[in-house]
Every structure is written in structure tokens, then in C-alpha cells.
Amino acid sequence: MTAPGNDIICAPASGRGGAISIIRVSGSGCLSLVDSVVSFRKGDAASCPGFRVKFGVVPELDEVLVSVFRAPNSYTGEDMAEICCHASSYIVASLLESLCSAGCRMAEPGEFTQRAFVSGKMDLSQAEAVADLISADSAASHKLAFSQLRGAYAQRLRELRAQMMEIAALLELELDFSEEEVEFADRSKLLGLVKESLAECDRLADSFKFGNAFKKGIPVAIVGAVNSGKSTLLNALLGEDRALVSDIPGTTRDTVEELLVLDGVGYRFIDTAGLRETSEVVERMGIERSLQQMDQASVVIVMLDGTVLVDSLLPVVSAVKARLRDDVRVIWVRSKIDAAGLLSDAVPGTGSGAFCTRLGIPEVIELSARTGQGLDELRKAVSRPDAEQLAASGAVLVTNLRHQEALRQAGEHLRRVISGLIGSTPTDLVAEDLRSALTSLGAIFGEILPDDILGTIFSRFCIGK
């Protein structure tokens, strides 16, 4: 990406569809440039104060509204205008061509936000939250992005950094008076402060698992034997026939994934191939993918066919238990419960309690995707723990891999500081490790970051933002 300069940039700031489009123009002299393209009934944009909307005409093209923003009180911190026109692709293209002929250039992806960062309107963590806010597809991902954009996340990091800077200042004072052998802080108290900082770094870094899942959609794998109702369940949850359903075993050969929002949290429900022994090559590949999805999922819904003999389900239960991670949330479901009643009359011990006991599982949700019985209970079992986790976090979660890596690096430097304070490491070396930890945290805000890395970050934005 080109480094921000004094040139004037323009780009569409609204997506396709709808009746109205917005074209954003920013840079020193941009208002005079707008005057050369748009004719106003009264006055001009160049002499107009900020936060004004003016009606104008682009000759032989369209009638427009122009919003005027004056530096530094604009999104980019520069003089800026937003031209609201009709959403015809011809009108938008013609207007952009006229602006470029008058002296604009088309903005690169993320360039408006990069200018906002360079001018101090926001730090880098807030700038990255802009992209997350645009792509948010659930209340949870929106809440996290909006909180970060408003600075709650950055404020927590700044408090952590301020505490570390206070520790660094005490160590630097000792270095300045090293010949007098003066100790400006009790070592045990200093050690306690560093440990507090390390604990917070680790907590924030560990929160990436939840934050990234909330941002992208929490993966939920639906697994079970063939014909246990996995695809039928996915269709019932979505309210449409998304997955192919058949009585023929092995119908699902590959994973089918769909996003569903429950209680404001996005979930990526993944229908998988049925688990069974088979010599068919393609089906075996599908089963292996099922097992891989189980490895990667945060939630696993295990479908157990309620119309078959309980003992026949033991191999599936054993296979699932052998593959599950300790941190995965498992929801056991007894499917086709509307037809299972016929079996329970003929086979003793197939009630819910006996069913769980014989299979060695804690509890089961009895469900009929056909009638809807148990669907609400299942939705709550999936969503309630995550909604509670999001509420408990106060929306201060790490959602960016770059931030997690910076926090991990800061944590490693702090561990060396602790080792130095406990041992006999010279103060100057301990102080150097602490400075390195501060540098790692500063990279999150963009305070110490090479231009090429900044360019990579902003190149991921959409054009016009």
C-alpha cells in the first residue's frame, strides 16, 4: 500500500444494492476539487463550515447531496466530503471518473482508515476493529468489534502497559543510581506487580480462542452413525432443506456447513458423514473429514438413533469419546424420538435414564427433528454457555491473531523479568527484558510497527474504508 500523503483520494463508501451510493473524498484541497465537479445552488464546499450538507448538481449526470467535514473533525482527520448520489453503476462510475479527472486518485483498500490512524484519530487496534465491524454477521461479533472500536479493549491494554511502564521507571532509576547501590522498590513488591502483568497478558492471549470463535462463528460439528438424523437436524435448525436427506446409508459424503445465529452468537453448524466401518473409498474419506471436524469443533452434537437397539450405539459412543478433546463441549442427542416410543414398548430399559446409563453418557436431549420436539432445548444447550461467556468477558476479548502473538511475546519477556528478579540477574538486563515486553504491547497499538506491516494490515480492508 502507498504511504498516506497529501494527495486527494476518492472511492465508493457503500456496497452494491439499494437506491443510494456514497462516494468519499479526502485530502487537503478536496473541497475545492468537489466544487469543480458539483455545482451548488448556494455558495460552495470550499468555504462551507464543517458538518453541513449541501444540495448540488453534477451537470448532465445527477442531483446529489454533499456532506462537508473539516479537519481535524472528520473520519480521516483531513478535510473530507461524502457525495450521496443515486446508486446507478453508470452514475457512480461517471462521478468517480470526473473526480479523478479533476485531480483525485482512487483510494487503495483501507486507505481512509490508514489516514485516520496516521492522523491520530484512532490507534491500530481500533482501526482493525473497523474491518471487523463491517464484516460482523452476529450480535456477538458486532459487540466485540464495536467495543474495540470505542476503545474498551485498547483501554485495558493501555492500563496494563502503564503498570509495566511504572515498573520500568523504577528499574531505570536504580540504573541511574547504581553506583550508590540505591534500591527504589522492594523486590518482592516489584515481583508481585510483574506477576500481575504477566497474568493479564496470559489471560488476554488465552481469550483469543473465544474471541476468534465469536468473531468467525463458533464451530459446531454434528456427528453420529449413518441415518441417525444429522442432515435432518441441520435442515430443521435452518428451516430449509440445505443438506441432502435419504434413507440410503452413506448419503452424506462431505461436510456441509451453514452459519446460524442463536441468542446473538454466530455458530457454524457442520453436518458430517456418518460414522461406520466401510470399504468404500469416497465414504471413508468423508468419515475421516468428520473426525477432523470433531477435532476442530468447540461444540460436538452426537446424534444417537432412538429407533435402534441401544447396544448397537456403543461403537459410535466409544469412537466419539476416544476422539474428543477435554475442552470440547459435548451434547448427546437421542434422535427420532417420535418413532422411538414404539421400540421402548417392545424392548425393556430404553427410557431416557436407562438409555444414558447403558451408553455411559451423562444426559441426553430427546429430539424429533420431524415434529420439532427438543429443538428449543438443543438450541439453548448450544448457545447458553457461550452467551454467558461473552457477558462475563465484558466484550474485552482478543479477536486478532496479531494481537495474540504480541501478547504471547510480551508474556515471554515478562517471564524472563521474573526469573531475573528472583535470581541475581543484573538490573540493566532485567530492564532490557521489560522494555522488550513494552515494545511487544506497543505493536498492538501501532506505536512501533514497520510501514510494510502497516501496509499489509490495511490492505485487507475494503475499498472506501
PAMI-282478 format. One record per residue (C-alpha): residue in one letter; x, y, z. Coordinates in pm, whole numbers, padded with zeros to 5 digits, always signed. Each point is the difference from the previous one (the first is absolute). Layout:
AXYZ;...
//
This chain:
M+00000+00000+00000;T+00114+00353-00077;A+00089+00199+00311;P-00257+00277+00071;G+00102+00332-00155;N-00148+00337-00086;D-00185-00123-00308;I-00378-00011-00020;I-00163-00342-00006;C-00351-00116-00088;A-00192-00329+00006;P-00352-00138+00038;A-00083-00038+00369;S-00318-00204-00043;G-00061-00348-00134;R-00204-00103-00299;G-00375-00016+00029;G-00247+00254+00128;A-00102+00335-00144;I+00282+00226+00122;S+00380-00012-00027;I+00259+00200+00193;I+00333+00111-00144;R+00260+00110+00251;V+00267+00264-00081;S+00283+00094+00238;G+00318+00207+00002;S+00122+00357+00012;G-00183+00200-00268;C-00268-00264-00054;L-00286+00246+00055;S+00118+00228-00281;L+00034-00306-00220;V-00360-00100+00081;D-00106+00354-00102;S+00151-00062-00344;V-00225-00302-00049;V-00320+00093+00189;S-00198+00322-00055;F-00174+00130+00314;R-00304+00225+00009;K+00146+00207+00284;G+00367+00054+00074;D+00261-00270-00038;A+00154-00286+00197;A+00341+00167+00040;S-00138+00283+00213;C-00258-00209+00182;P+00052-00074+00372;G+00015-00360+00114;F-00299-00221+00078;R-00214+00147-00277;V-00199-00169-00276;K-00032+00183-00331;F-00226-00073-00296;G+00174+00000-00336;V-00014-00115-00360;V+00258-00186-00207;P-00082+00144-00342;E-00177-00245-00233;L+00051-00284+00251;D-00184+00019+00335;E-00125+00206+00292;V+00207-00061+00312;L+00036+00082+00369;V+00352+00085+00119;S+00092-00035+00370;V+00294+00225+00095;F+00244-00089+00280;R+00284+00226+00108;A+00337-00110+00137;P+00062-00122+00261;N-00365-00088+00067;S-00042-00263-00269;Y+00049-00374-00028;T+00347+00039-00154;G+00098+00314+00194;E+00026+00183-00336;D-00249+00217-00188;M-00250-00247-00137;A-00321-00018-00200;E-00256-00274-00056;I-00205+00023-00319;C-00337-00173+00016;C-00130-00089-00347;H-00241-00247-00159;A+00135-00355-00001;S+00013-00050-00376;S+00333-00162-00086;Y+00026+00242-00293;I-00048+00302+00226;V+00254-00123+00256;A+00261-00085-00265;S-00051+00334-00180;L+00026+00199+00322;L+00321-00181+00102;E+00142+00064-00348;S-00081+00372+00031;L+00165+00021+00343;C+00315-00176-00127;S+00013+00229-00305;A-00016+00296+00239;G+00303-00123+00197;C-00111-00287+00228;R+00140-00349-00006;M-00185-00316+00094;A+00066-00103+00359;E+00166-00330+00077;P-00171-00252+00234;G-00010+00136+00356;E+00166+00330-00092;F-00263+00220+00165;T+00041-00191+00327;Q+00379+00005-00034;R-00015+00381-00025;A-00218+00005+00312;F+00266-00206+00179;V+00289+00218-00121;S-00181+00319+00104;G-00061-00140+00350;K-00378-00040-00030;M+00031-00360+00119;D+00270-00247+00095;L+00076-00310-00205;S-00214-00234+00210;Q-00300+00229-00057;A+00079+00027-00371;E-00001-00380-00030;A-00333-00005+00184;V-00149+00204-00287;A+00053-00293-00238;D-00146-00240+00258;L-00305+00225+00045;I-00068+00000-00374;S+00022-00380-00022;A-00197-00071+00323;D-00286-00242-00069;S-00133-00054+00354;A-00075+00206+00311;A+00300-00158+00175;S+00252+00085-00274;H-00150+00349-00028;K+00021+00051+00376;L+00367-00095+00007;A+00092+00215-00301;F-00199+00301+00122;S+00152-00025+00347;Q+00348-00004-00149;L-00083+00290-00233;R-00123+00204+00298;G+00328-00074+00179;A-00101-00232+00289;Y+00250-00264-00110;A+00274+00258-00065;Q-00064+00157+00340;R+00057-00332+00177;L+00327-00049-00189;R+00111+00355+00077;E-00065-00057+00372;L+00214-00313-00019;R+00275+00187-00185;A-00012+00290+00247;Q+00057-00243+00288;M+00296-00150-00183;M+00141+00346-00074;E-00014+00084+00371;I+00204-00311+00074;A+00244+00095-00275;A+00038+00350+00143;L+00098-00140+00340;L+00261-00225-00158;E+00137+00287-00209;L+00038+00211+00315;E+00205-00277+00158;L+00223-00002-00307;D+00051+00378+00025;F+00110-00033+00363;S+00172-00337-00032;E+00327+00128+00145;E-00179+00103+00321;E-00159-00348+00022;V-00343+00155+00057;E-00305-00227-00036;F-00314+00199-00094;A-00247-00283+00034;D-00036-00297+00225;R+00091-00304-00211;S-00289-00209+00131;K-00251+00276-00078;L+00154+00051-00344;L-00020-00372-00064;G-00368+00001+00093;L-00074+00280-00249;V+00179-00181-00280;K-00189-00320+00076;E-00329+00194-00016;S+00098+00137-00341;L+00097-00346-00121;A-00330-00149+00118;E-00194+00267-00192;C+00210-00054-00316;D-00066-00374+00019;R-00371+00052+00068;L-00042+00227-00301;A+00206-00229-00226;D-00202-00303+00112;S-00326+00189-00072;F+00085-00014-00373;K-00151-00348-00019;F-00339+00139+00103;G+00038+00337-00170;N+00092-00148-00337;A-00286-00249+00024;F-00251+00276+00082;K+00137+00203-00289;K-00008-00273-00265;G-00278-00221+00134;I+00041-00278+00257;P+00050-00335-00177;V-00262-00264+00087;A+00052-00350-00143;I-00304-00226-00036;V+00127-00360+00014;G-00146-00346+00035;A-00063-00326-00178;V-00151-00018-00348;N-00374+00077-00014;S-00002+00141+00354;G-00166+00324-00115;K+00298+00236-00031;S-00104+00159-00330;T-00364+00012+00109;L+00105+00186+00314;L+00201+00257-00199;N-00297+00060-00230;A-00233+00037+00300;L+00231+00254+00168;L+00032+00202-00322;G-00367-00028-00090;E+00088-00109-00355;D+00116-00306-00191;R+00371+00081-00011;A+00143-00350+00049;L-00099-00301-00211;V-00210-00249+00199;S-00044-00366-00099;D-00064-00337+00162;I+00298-00137-00193;P+00300-00035+00238;G+00301+00214-00091;T-00198+00270-00186;T+00209+00279+00155;R+00351-00036-00145;D+00143+00344+00081;T-00056+00262+00268;V-00280+00255-00044;E+00047+00324+00193;E-00252+00277+00075;L+00003+00306+00228;L-00282+00033+00252;V-00040+00274+00262;L-00132-00109+00342;D-00050+00254+00280;G+00212+00248-00193;V+00297-00238-00037;G+00102-00139-00340;Y+00047-00377-00036;R+00142-00192-00294;F-00203-00321+00003;I+00182-00276-00189;D-00186-00309-00120;T+00243-00290-00035;A+00012-00344-00158;G-00141-00284+00210;L+00246-00200+00210;R+00018-00368-00092;E+00238-00265-00132;T+00010+00011-00380;S+00225-00112-00285;E-00134+00266-00239;V+00289+00241-00064;V-00196+00325-00041;E-00217-00067+00306;R+00312-00080+00206;M+00142+00339-00103;G-00322+00165+00117;I+00016-00181+00334;E+00360+00115+00052;R-00113+00358-00064;S-00273-00051+00259;L+00262-00098+00255;Q+00212+00304-00093;Q-00300+00231+00046;M-00054-00154+00343;D+00363+00080+00085;Q-00045+00366-00097;A-00348+00062+00140;S-00078+00189+00321;V-00334-00178+00032;V-00081-00356-00112;I-00359-00119-00036;V-00006-00381+00005;M-00309-00146-00168;L-00110-00338+00141;D-00280-00172-00189;G-00289-00062+00238;T-00158-00263-00227;V+00282-00255+00019;L+00107-00234+00279;V+00204+00183+00261;D+00291-00244-00008;S+00049+00070-00372;L+00087+00362+00091;L+00291-00096+00224;P+00263-00003-00280;V-00097+00357-00104;V+00008+00125+00359;S+00342-00161+00055;A+00138+00145-00325;V-00120+00351+00088;K+00132-00014+00358;A+00340-00119-00121;R+00028+00299-00235;L-00134+00281+00219;R+00228+00265+00149;D-00032+00087+00367;D-00106+00359-00077;V-00276-00081-00251;R-00365+00031+00104;V-00199-00315-00082;I-00376-00015-00043;W-00147-00349-00022;V-00324-00022-00199;R-00238-00294-00027;S-00156+00055-00342;K-00325-00117-00165;I-00170-00002+00339;D-00342+00015-00167;A+00062-00355-00130;A+00201-00125+00299;G-00312-00052+00210;L-00091-00300-00207;L+00333-00161+00085;S-00011+00085+00371;D-00323-00197+00038;A+00164-00311-00146;V+00348+00029+00149;P+00031+00052+00377;G+00243+00259+00133;T-00006+00246-00291;G-00135+00298+00193;S+00214+00315+00024;G+00169-00087+00331;A+00075-00361-00093;F+00112+00115-00348;C+00267+00227+00152;T+00109-00259+00257;R+00049-00275-00255;L+00201+00229-00229;G+00200+00162+00280;I-00099+00358-00085;P-00107+00266+00255;E-00327+00117-00153;V-00180+00011-00332;I-00233+00237-00183;E-00292-00191-00148;L-00071+00147-00340;S-00218-00037-00304;A+00111+00218-00287;R-00322-00094-00180;T-00238+00125+00272;G+00231+00260+00156;Q+00005-00167+00343;G+00325+00087+00181;L+00121+00258-00255;D-00034+00294+00239;E+00176-00195+00274;L+00283-00078-00240;R+00033+00363-00111;K+00029+00109+00365;A+00255-00271+00076;V+00212+00127-00289;S-00030+00375+00059;R-00044+00063+00374;P+00362-00073+00114;D+00144+00222-00276;A-00242+00285+00069;E+00101-00018+00367;Q+00370-00005-00095;L-00043+00311-00217;A-00188+00184+00275;A+00263-00093+00260;S+00283+00127-00221;G-00147+00349-00020;A+00087-00016-00374;V+00373+00030+00084;L+00119-00295-00206;V+00286-00032-00246;T-00136-00067-00351;N+00315+00068-00203;L+00282-00252-00046;R+00257+00280-00026;H-00105+00125+00342;Q+00019-00347+00151;E+00354-00045-00130;A+00104+00339+00141;L-00146-00092+00340;R+00178-00337-00005;Q+00329+00176-00076;A-00059+00249+00281;G-00072-00291+00234;E+00327-00171-00088;H+00197+00318+00073;L-00182+00039+00333;R+00088-00356+00096;R+00365+00088-00052;V-00051+00311+00215;I-00139-00221+00279;S+00293-00240-00029;G+00239+00295+00014;L-00164+00150+00309;I+00003-00335+00180;G+00358-00074-00097;S+00307+00219-00007;T-00041+00141-00353;P+00142+00354-00030;T-00263+00275+00006;D+00092+00126-00349;L-00079-00340-00154;V-00329-00024+00188;A-00089+00349-00120;E+00079-00100-00358;D-00244-00292+00018;L-00265+00233+00138;R+00058+00248-00284;S-00044-00286-00247;A-00334-00088+00162;L-00112+00362-00036;T+00104-00001-00365;S-00211-00312-00065;L-00307+00164+00154;G+00068+00323-00191;A-00018-00194-00327;I-00371-00068+00067;F-00070+00375-00006;G+00230+00056-00297;E+00240+00214+00203;I+00303-00204-00113;L-00078-00176-00325;P+00179+00000-00339;D-00178+00162-00296;D-00011-00328-00196;I-00195-00168+00282;L-00240+00295+00015;G-00053-00029-00374;T-00083-00368+00030;I-00253+00067+00277;F-00186+00275-00187;S+00008-00182-00335;R-00252-00247+00145;F-00264+00274+00032;C-00267+00063-00261;I+00041+00293-00239;G-00169+00315+00132;K+00086-00080+00362;
//
